[in-house]
Each structure stands twice: as structure tokens, then as C-alpha cells.
Amino acid sequence: MINFFIVAAVIGTAAVLLFGVLTMARGGDFNRRHSNKLMRLRILMQAIAVVLIMIGIWLASSGN
């Protein structure tokens, strides 16, 4: 079950990263208004993914 959440968090992180990169490449007013928010969202998604991966490794090592 935890594997599903890990995959979802990694895909979410990649999606936010890709959207942010495309937004920066395009430039314009939207980029100026939202680039910092997208960076913060990416960092949050990465933190969630890392925590879920650590929980998954811990559960696998404890035999559950």
C-alpha cells in the first residue's frame, strides 16, 4: 500500500517540476507571479516523497 503513495508522490513531484520548468522557459507574467510558489510546492512534494520512501524502507526492514 505504501508503494502506491511513494509512486504517486514521485509522479507528483515530477509533474510540478516539469510544469515549473516549462513555465520558466515560457516566461511572462504567469512565471513572475507563480514561479516561487511552484518551487515551494516542488520542495514540499519532494519532502513527502522522501518521508514515504523512508517509511517504506523502515517497514520493509522490520518485516511488515
N, C-alpha and C positions, 0 to 999 in steps of 0.2 A: 504494500500500500504506500509506503514512504517513497518507493521508487517513482510512482506516478507524480508525486508532488515535486520530487527532485527534477524530473524531466520537465514538468510544467514551469518550474522556476527558471531553469536554464533556457527554455524556449522564450519565456517572457523577457528575460534579460537580453537575449539576442535580438528580440523584436524591438525593444526600447533602444538598444544600441544602434541597430540599423536605421530606425526612424530618426534618431538624433543625428547620425552621420549624414543621412540624406537631407535633413533639414539644414545642417551646416553647409553642405555643398551647394544647396539651392540659394541660401542667404535670404535676404529680405527682412521684412517687418516681423513675420512669424518667428523667424530664427532669433531675432533680437529679443522678442518677448518671452520665448519659451525655451531657449537653449539651456539655461541654468536649471530650470525645473526638470527638463529631460535628463540632465546629468545627475541630479539628485535622485530621480526615480530609478535610474540605472544602478546607482550605488546601493539603493535600498533593495532592489531586486537581486543584486549580487550578494548582499549580506544574507538575504533569505535563502538563496541557493547554497551558500557556504554552510549556514547553520543546518539546513536539511541534509546536506551531504555528511556533515559531522555526526548528526543523529543516526543517519543510515549506517555509517561505519561503526558507530558505537553499538547499535543493535545487532549488526552482523557479527561483531566480535564477541558479544555476550551470548550468542547462540539463539536469539529470538527470531 
